[in-house]
């Protein structure tokens, strides 16, 4: 984690920026493979992909360590990998194998790794917000200096738990960061048709600092997250970040089956956002700053492709959970 002594964080160096680029590319290639494998009938369930939103998860998690906590949502693969989760064990979990990070019992929407500070993805809209509020309260009581981050979408911003978490985190100055990934859609509805007002303004009502940023700009995310994490570690309370981004995939990869040809967004809109691809922008920035060469970026692509293939093969070669495991993990 980069430290600073004034209000402006120093820009990430070549090593850090290249590492973030590689992590973003790993997320993208994993999601692309999962999308292709679902369409080919090789997965047991539909997957909600993070493609297009990689700069948010990576830019935030770059400031976090294993002692910091995050909670995710149904689109959780990207957050898991951004926080340093193991791609092999995540892939095995999605394939429901015994070597999965949750021993094959959680699946695509419940990848978690407590050793990495990943409280988990969550199928309940807004569910991670309350989990992280509790985690931040625990960290505050312990005085550990650790931080808790809640990732959620624009749809979750309308849940009642959002108001409750903002209220408690402000009252108790919890070391918490709210990160709203506003990808402009709540499932198949344009956000403005189901969400009233500006989402970031919800924070102002509780005296919580809020900022809107371009979520496809890695530098903008990295800077805003760095400031928020630093405030939280210093005991100054929560921050709310609304990051505007866009999912390049569908709401869920099975959606074509039940949309039956209906469309909720145009090809032109998707193409317009594809031109703002956060990975392409991060790569161009590396070249512009002279922090990487085209050959280095090509090497990253090769390395990531090998990781993805290795993870998939590991999942395919792994055994399914034993039947007796169905009675485990439910009671203490």
RAZINOR-V9679 format. One record per pair of residues at least 12 apart in sequence whose C-alpha atoms are under 10 Angstrom apart, sorted by the first residue. I is the first residue (numbers start at 1). GAP is how many residues later the second one is. If there is no record, write none. Layout:
# RAZINOR-V9679
I,GAP / I,GAP
This chain:
# RAZINOR-V9679
1,15 / 1,60 / 1,61 / 1,62 / 1,63 / 1,64 / 1,225 / 2,14 / 2,60 / 2,61 / 2,62 / 2,224 / 2,228 / 3,60 / 3,223 / 3,227 / 4,222 / 4,223 / 4,226 / 7,220 / 7,223 / 8,215 / 8,216 / 8,218 / 8,219 / 9,213 / 9,214 / 9,215 / 9,217 / 9,218 / 9,221 / 10,213 / 10,216 / 11,208 / 11,211 / 11,212 / 12,207 / 12,210 / 12,211 / 13,273 / 13,276 / 13,278 / 14,272 / 14,275 / 14,276 / 14,277 / 14,278 / 15,276 / 15,277 / 16,46 / 16,275 / 17,42 / 17,45 / 17,201 / 17,202 / 17,265 / 17,266 / 17,268 / 17,269 / 17,274 / 17,275 / 18,264 / 18,265 / 18,268 / 18,273 / 18,274 / 18,278 / 18,279 / 18,282 / 19,39 / 19,43 / 19,281 / 20,34 / 20,35 / 20,38 / 20,39 / 20,41 / 20,42 / 20,62 / 20,198 / 20,202 / 20,259 / 20,262 / 21,33 / 21,34 / 21,37 / 21,38 / 21,197 / 21,257 / 21,258 / 21,259 / 21,260 / 21,261 / 21,262 / 21,265 / 21,276 / 21,279 / 22,36 / 22,257 / 22,260 / 22,261 / 22,275 / 22,278 / 22,279 / 22,281 / 22,282 / 23,31 / 23,32 / 23,34 / 23,35 / 23,36 / 23,39 / 23,55 / 23,58 / 23,59 / 23,60 / 23,61 / 23,256 / 23,277 / 23,281 / 24,27 / 24,28 / 24,29 / 24,30 / 24,31 / 24,32 / 24,33 / 24,34 / 24,35 / 24,54 / 24,57 / 24,58 / 24,194 / 24,254 / 24,255 / 24,258 / 25,26 / 25,29 / 25,30 / 25,253 / 25,254 / 25,255 / 25,258 / 25,275 / 25,276 / 25,279 / 25,280 / 26,28 / 26,52 / 26,55 / 26,56 / 26,61 / 26,274 / 26,275 / 26,277 / 26,278 / 26,279 / 26,281 / 26,282 / 27,22 / 27,23 / 27,24 / 27,25 / 27,26 / 27,27 / 27,30 / 27,31 / 27,50 / 27,51 / 27,52 / 27,53 / 27,54 / 27,55 / 27,60 / 27,277 / 27,281 / 28,21 / 28,22 / 28,23 / 28,24 / 28,25 / 28,26 / 28,49 / 28,50 / 28,251 / 28,276 / 29,22 / 29,272 / 29,275 / 29,276 / 29,278 / 29,279 / 29,280 / 30,19 / 30,20 / 30,21 / 30,47 / 30,48 / 30,51 / 30,57 / 30,61 / 30,274 / 30,275 / 30,277 / 30,278 / 30,279 / 30,281 / 30,282 / 31,16 / 31,17 / 31,18 / 31,19 / 31,20 / 31,46 / 31,47 / 31,218 / 31,277 / 32,17 / 32,18 / 32,19 / 32,217 / 33,275 / 33,276 / 33,279 / 34,12 / 34,13 / 34,14 / 34,15 / 34,57 / 34,60 / 34,61 / 34,219 / 34,278 / 35,12 / 35,13 / 35,14 / 35,16 / 35,214 / 35,215 / 35,217 / 35,218 / 35,219 / 36,217 / 37,275 / 38,215 / 38,216 / 39,214 / 39,215 / 42,53 / 42,274 / 43,51 / 43,52 / 43,53 / 44,50 / 44,51 / 44,52 / 44,63 / 44,64 / 45,49 / 45,50 / 45,51 / 45,62 / 45,63 / 45,64 / 45,208 / 45,209 / 46,48 / 46,62 / 46,63 / 46,206 / 46,207 / 46,208 / 46,209 / 47,27 / 47,28 / 47,29 / 47,30 / 47,47 / 47,60 / 47,61 / 47,62 / 47,203 / 47,204 / 47,205 / 47,206 / 47,207 / 48,25 / 48,26 / 48,27 / 48,28 / 48,29 / 48,60 / 48,61 / 48,199 / 48,201 / 48,202 / 48,203 / 48,204 / 48,205 / 48,206 / 49,25 / 49,26 / 49,27 / 49,28 / 49,29 / 49,59 / 49,198 / 49,199 / 49,200 / 49,201 / 49,202 / 49,203 / 49,204 / 50,24 / 50,25 / 50,26 / 50,27 / 50,28 / 50,29 / 50,196 / 50,197 / 50,198 / 50,199 / 50,200 / 50,201 / 51,24 / 51,26 / 51,27 / 51,195 / 51,196 / 51,197 / 51,198 / 51,199 / 51,226 / 51,227 / 51,228 / 52,131 / 52,163 / 52,164 / 52,193 / 52,194 / 52,195 / 52,196 / 52,197 / 52,221 / 52,222 / 52,224 / 52,225 / 52,226 / 52,227 / 53,22 / 53,25 / 53,26 / 53,128 / 53,129 / 53,130 / 53,162 / 53,163 / 53,164 / 53,190 / 53,191 / 53,192 / 53,193 / 53,194 / 53,195 / 53,224 / 53,225 / 53,226 / 54,24 / 54,25 / 54,27 / 54,28 / 54,161 / 54,162 / 54,163 / 54,164 / 54,191 / 54,192 / 54,193 / 54,223 / 54,224 / 54,225 / 55,23 / 55,27 / 55,159 / 55,160 / 55,161 / 55,162 / 55,163 / 55,164 / 55,165 / 55,166 / 55,167 / 55,188 / 55,190 / 55,222 / 55,223 / 55,224 / 55,226 / 55,227 / 56,22 / 56,23 / 56,26 / 56,95 / 56,123 / 56,124 / 56,125 / 56,157 / 56,158 / 56,159 / 56,160 / 56,161 / 56,162 / 56,163 / 56,164 / 56,165 / 56,166 / 56,169 / 56,187 / 56,188 / 56,189 / 56,222 / 57,15 / 57,19 / 57,20 / 57,21 / 57,22 / 57,23 / 57,24 / 57,25 / 57,26 / 57,94 / 57,122 / 57,124 / 57,158 / 57,161 / 57,164 / 57,165 / 58,20 / 58,21 / 58,22 / 58,23 / 58,24 / 58,25 / 58,26 / 58,160 / 58,163 / 58,164 / 59,23 / 59,156 / 59,157 / 59,158 / 59,159 / 59,160 / 59,161 / 59,162 / 59,163 / 59,164 / 59,165 / 59,166 / 59,167 / 60,19 / 60,22 / 60,23 / 60,89 / 60,91 / 60,117 / 60,119 / 60,158 / 60,161 / 60,162 / 60,163 / 60,164 / 60,165 / 60,166 / 60,168 / 60,169 / 61,18 / 61,19 / 61,20 / 61,21 / 61,22 / 61,23 / 61,88 / 61,161 / 61,164 / 61,165 / 61,168 / 62,20 / 62,21 / 62,22 / 62,160 / 62,163 / 62,164 / 63,20 / 63,84 / 63,159 / 63,160 / 63,162 / 63,163 / 63,164 / 63,165 / 63,166 / 63,167 / 64,18 / 64,19 / 64,20 / 64,53 / 64,82 / 64,83 / 64,84 / 64,85 / 64,161 / 64,162 / 64,165 / 65,18 / 65,19 / 65,51 / 65,52 / 65,81 / 65,82 / 66,17 / 66,18 / 66,47 / 66,48 / 66,49 / 66,50 / 66,51 / 66,52 / 66,80 / 67,47 / 67,48 / 67,49 / 67,50 / 67,51 / 67,72 / 67,77 / 67,78 / 67,79 / 67,80 / 67,81 / 68,15 / 68,48 / 68,49 / 68,50 / 68,67 / 68,68 / 68,71 / 68,76 / 68,77 / 68,78 / 68,79 / 68,80 / 68,81 / 68,107 / 69,14 / 69,45 / 69,46 / 69,47 / 69,48 / 69,49 / 69,50 / 69,51 / 69,62 / 69,63 / 69,66 / 69,67 / 69,70 / 69,77 / 69,78 / 69,79 / 69,80 / 69,81 / 69,107 / 70,13 / 70,42 / 70,44 / 70,46 / 70,47 / 70,48 / 70,49 / 70,50 / 70,51 / 70,58 / 70,59 / 70,61 / 70,62 / 70,65 / 70,66 / 70,77 / 70,78 / 70,79 / 70,80 / 70,81 / 70,106 / 70,107 / 71,41 / 71,46 / 71,47 / 71,48 / 71,49 / 71,50 / 71,51 / 71,55 / 71,56 / 71,57 / 71,58 / 71,59 / 71,60 / 71,61 / 71,62 / 71,64 / 71,77 / 71,78 / 71,79 / 71,80 / 71,81 / 72,37 / 72,38 / 72,39 / 72,40 / 72,46 / 72,47 / 72,48 / 72,49 / 72,50 / 72,51 / 72,53 / 72,54 / 72,55 / 72,56 / 72,57 / 72,59 / 72,60 / 72,77 / 72,78 / 72,79 / 72,80 / 72,81 / 72,107 / 73,36 / 73,37 / 73,38 / 73,47 / 73,48 / 73,49 / 73,50 / 73,51 / 73,52 / 73,53 / 73,54 / 73,55 / 73,56 / 73,77 / 73,78 / 73,79 / 73,80 / 73,83 / 74,34 / 74,35 / 74,36 / 74,37 / 74,46 / 74,47 / 74,48 / 74,49 / 74,50 / 74,51 / 74,52 / 74,53 / 74,54 / 74,78 / 74,79 / 74,177 / 74,178 / 75,33 / 75,34 / 75,35 / 75,46 / 75,47 / 75,48 / 75,76 / 75,77 / 75,78 / 75,172 / 75,176 / 75,177 / 76,32 / 76,33 / 76,34 / 76,35 / 76,36 / 76,44 / 76,45 / 76,46 / 76,47 / 76,75 / 76,76 / 77,13 / 77,14 / 77,17 / 77,31 / 77,32 / 77,33 / 77,34 / 77,35 / 77,43 / 77,44 / 78,43 / 79,32 / 79,39 / 79,41 / 79,42 / 79,72 / 80,31 / 80,32 / 80,33 / 80,36 / 80,37 / 80,38 / 80,39 / 80,40 / 80,41 / 81,37 / 83,30 / 83,33 / 83,34 / 83,35 / 84,29 / 84,32 / 84,33 / 84,34 / 85,16 / 85,26 / 85,27 / 85,28 / 85,29 / 85,30 / 85,31 / 85,32 / 85,33 / 86,14 / 86,15 / 86,27 / 86,30 / 86,225 / 87,13 / 87,14 / 87,220 / 87,221 / 87,223 / 87,224 / 87,225 / 88,12 / 88,13 / 88,219 / 88,220 / 88,221 / 88,222 / 88,223 / 88,224 / 88,225 / 88,226 / 88,227 / 89,12 / 89,13 / 89,14 / 89,15 / 89,22 / 89,24 / 89,222 / 89,223 / 89,225 / 89,226 / 90,12 / 90,13 / 90,14 / 90,17 / 90,18 / 90,20 / 90,21 / 90,22 / 90,23 / 90,221 / 90,222 / 90,225 / 91,13 / 91,16 / 91,17 / 91,20 / 91,217 / 91,219 / 91,220 / 91,221 / 91,222 / 91,223 / 91,224 / 91,225 / 92,12 / 92,15 / 92,16 / 92,219 / 92,220 / 92,221 / 92,222 / 92,223 / 92,224 / 92,225 / 92,226 / 92,227 / 92,228 / 93,12 / 93,13 / 93,14 / 93,15 / 93,16 / 93,17 / 93,18 / 93,19 / 93,222 / 93,227 / 94,12 / 94,13 / 94,14 / 94,15 / 94,16 / 94,17 / 94,221 / 95,12 / 95,13 / 95,217 / 95,220 / 95,221 / 95,223 / 95,225 / 96,12 / 96,219 / 96,220 / 96,222 / 96,223 / 96,224 / 96,225 / 97,217 / 97,218 / 97,219 / 97,220 / 97,221 / 97,222 / 97,223 / 97,224 / 97,225 / 98,217 / 98,220 / 98,221 / 98,222 / 98,223 / 98,224 / 98,227 / 99,215 / 99,216 / 99,218 / 99,219 / 99,220 / 99,221 / 99,222 / 100,12 / 100,214 / 100,215 / 100,218 / 100,219 / 100,220 / 100,221 / 101,12 / 101,13 / 102,227 / 103,217 / 103,218 / 103,219 / 103,222 / 104,215 / 104,216 / 104,217 / 104,218 / 104,221 / 105,216 / 105,220 / 105,221 / 105,223 / 105,224 / 106,14 / 106,15 / 106,16 / 107,14 / 108,13 / 108,14 / 108,15 / 109,12 / 109,13 / 109,14 / 109,15 / 110,12 / 110,13 / 117,31 / 118,30 / 118,31 / 119,12 / 119,13 / 119,16 / 119,29 / 119,31 / 121,30 / 122,30 / 124,32 / 125,27 / 125,28 / 125,30 / 125,31 / 125,32 / 125,33 / 125,34 / 125,36 / 126,24 / 126,25 / 126,26 / 126,27 / 126,28 / 126,29 / 126,30 / 126,31 / 126,32 / 126,33 / 126,34 / 126,35 / 126,36 / 127,23 / 127,25 / 127,29 / 127,32 / 127,34 / 127,35 / 128,21 / 128,22 / 128,23 / 128,24 / 128,28 / 128,33 / 129,19 / 129,20 / 129,21 / 129,22 / 129,23 / 129,27 / 129,28 / 129,30 / 129,32 / 129,33 / 129,35 / 129,36 / 129,37 / 129,47 / 129,48 / 129,49 / 129,50 / 130,20 / 130,31 / 130,32 / 130,34 / 130,35 / 130,36 / 131,17 / 131,18 / 131,19 / 131,34 / 132,15 / 132,16 / 132,17 / 132,18 / 132,19 / 132,33 / 132,43 / 132,44 / 132,45 / 132,46 / 133,15 / 133,16 / 133,17 / 133,28 / 133,29 / 133,31 / 133,32 / 133,33 / 133,35 / 133,36 / 133,41 / 133,42 / 133,43 / 133,44 / 133,45 / 134,14 / 134,31 / 134,34 / 134,35 / 134,40 / 134,42 / 135,12 / 135,13 / 135,14 / 135,39 / 135,40 / 135,41 / 136,12 / 136,13 / 136,33 / 136,36 / 136,37 / 136,38 / 136,39 / 136,40 / 136,41 / 136,96 / 136,101 / 136,102 / 137,31 / 137,32 / 137,35 / 137,36 / 137,37 / 137,38 / 137,39 / 138,36 / 138,37 / 139,35 / 139,36 / 139,37 / 140,32 / 140,33 / 140,34 / 140,35 / 140,36 / 140,92 / 140,93 / 140,95 / 140,97 / 141,33 / 143,32 / 143,90 / 143,92 / 144,89 / 145,30 / 145,85 / 145,87 / 145,88 / 145,89 / 145,90 / 146,29 / 146,30 / 146,83 / 146,86 / 146,87 / 146,88 / 147,27 / 147,28 / 147,29 / 147,30 / 147,81 / 147,82 / 147,83 / 147,84 / 147,85 / 147,86 / 147,88 / 147,91 / 148,26 / 148,27 / 148,28 / 148,29 / 148,30 / 148,81 / 148,84 / 148,85 / 148,90 / 149,26 / 149,27 / 149,28 / 149,29 / 149,30 / 149,76 / 149,79 / 149,80 / 149,89 / 149,90 / 150,26 / 150,27 / 150,28 / 150,29 / 150,30 / 150,90 / 151,26 / 151,27 / 151,28 / 151,29 / 151,30 / 151,90 / 152,26 / 152,27 / 152,28 / 152,29 / 152,30 / 152,90 / 153,26 / 153,27 / 153,28 / 153,29 / 153,30 / 153,31 / 153,32 / 153,33 / 153,89 / 153,90 / 154,25 / 154,26 / 154,27 / 154,28 / 154,29 / 154,30 / 154,31 / 154,32 / 154,37 / 154,38 / 154,40 / 154,41 / 154,45 / 154,88 / 154,89 / 154,90 / 155,25 / 155,26 / 155,27 / 155,28 / 155,29 / 155,30 / 155,31 / 155,32 / 155,34 / 155,35 / 155,36 / 155,39 / 155,40 / 155,44 / 156,24 / 156,25 / 156,26 / 156,30 / 156,39 / 157,23 / 157,24 / 157,25 / 157,38 / 157,42 / 157,43 / 157,45 / 158,36 / 158,37 / 158,38 / 158,41 / 158,44 / 162,16 / 162,40 / 162,41 / 163,39 / 163,40 / 163,42 / 163,43 / 165,13 / 166,12 / 166,36 / 166,37 / 166,38 / 166,39 / 166,40 / 166,41 / 166,42 / 166,72 / 166,73 / 166,74 / 167,36 / 167,38 / 167,39 / 167,40 / 167,41 / 168,38 / 168,70 / 169,37 / 169,39 / 169,68 / 169,69 / 169,70 / 170,33 / 170,36 / 170,37 / 170,38 / 170,39 / 170,66 / 170,67 / 170,68 / 170,69 / 171,35 / 171,36 / 171,37 / 171,66 / 171,67 / 172,63 / 172,64 / 172,65 / 172,66 / 173,35 / 173,59 / 173,62 / 173,63 / 173,64 / 173,65 / 173,66 / 174,58 / 174,59 / 174,61 / 174,62 / 174,63 / 174,64 / 174,65 / 175,53 / 175,54 / 175,55 / 175,56 / 175,57 / 175,58 / 175,59 / 175,60 / 175,61 / 175,62 / 175,63 / 175,64 / 176,52 / 176,53 / 176,55 / 176,56 / 176,57 / 176,59 / 176,60 / 176,61 / 176,62 / 176,63 / 176,64 / 177,48 / 177,51 / 177,52 / 177,54 / 177,55 / 177,60 / 177,61 / 177,62 / 177,63 / 177,64 / 178,25 / 178,32 / 178,47 / 178,50 / 178,60 / 178,61 / 178,62 / 178,63 / 178,64 / 179,31 / 179,46 / 179,60 / 179,61 / 179,62 / 179,63 / 179,64 / 180,19 / 180,20 / 180,32 / 180,35 / 180,60 / 180,61 / 180,62 / 180,63 / 180,64 / 180,65 / 181,34 / 181,60 / 181,61 / 181,62 / 181,63 / 181,64 / 181,65 / 181,66 / 182,17 / 182,30 / 182,32 / 182,33 / 182,59 / 182,60 / 182,61 / 182,62 / 182,63 / 182,64 / 182,65 / 183,32 / 183,60 / 183,61 / 183,62 / 183,63 / 183,64 / 183,65 / 184,60 / 184,61 / 184,62 / 184,63 / 185,61 / 185,62 / 185,66 / 185,79 / 185,80 / 186,65 / 187,63 / 187,64 / 187,65 / 187,68 / 187,77 / 188,62 / 188,63 / 188,67 / 188,71 / 188,75 / 188,76 / 188,77 / 189,75 / 189,76 / 190,74 / 190,75 / 198,14 / 198,44 / 199,13 / 199,41 / 199,42 / 199,43 / 200,12 / 200,40 / 200,41 / 200,42 / 200,43 / 201,39 / 201,41 / 202,38 / 203,35 / 203,36 / 203,37 / 203,38 / 204,36 / 207,31 / 207,32 / 208,29 / 208,30 / 208,31 / 208,32 / 209,19 / 209,28 / 209,29 / 209,30 / 209,31 / 209,32 / 210,14 / 210,18 / 210,28 / 210,29 / 210,30 / 210,31 / 210,32 / 211,13 / 211,17 / 211,28 / 211,29 / 211,30 / 211,31 / 211,32 / 212,12 / 212,28 / 212,29 / 212,30 / 212,31 / 212,32 / 213,28 / 213,29 / 213,30 / 213,31 / 213,32 / 214,28 / 214,29 / 214,30 / 214,31 / 214,64 / 215,26 / 215,27 / 215,28 / 215,29 / 215,30 / 215,31 / 215,63 / 216,27 / 216,28 / 216,29 / 216,30 / 216,57 / 216,60 / 216,61 / 216,62 / 216,63 / 216,64 / 216,65 / 216,66 / 217,26 / 217,27 / 217,28 / 217,59 / 217,60 / 217,61 / 217,62 / 217,64 / 217,65 / 217,68 / 218,60 / 218,61 / 218,63 / 218,64 / 218,67 / 219,62 / 219,63 / 219,66 / 220,23 / 221,20 / 221,21 / 221,22 / 224,15 / 224,16 / 224,17 / 224,18 / 224,19 / 225,14 / 225,15 / 225,16 / 227,12 / 228,12 / 228,13 / 245,28 / 245,31 / 245,32 / 245,33 / 246,24 / 246,27 / 246,28 / 246,30 / 246,31 / 246,32 / 247,23 / 247,26 / 247,27 / 248,22 / 248,23 / 248,25 / 248,26 / 248,29 / 249,21 / 250,15 / 283,14 / 284,13
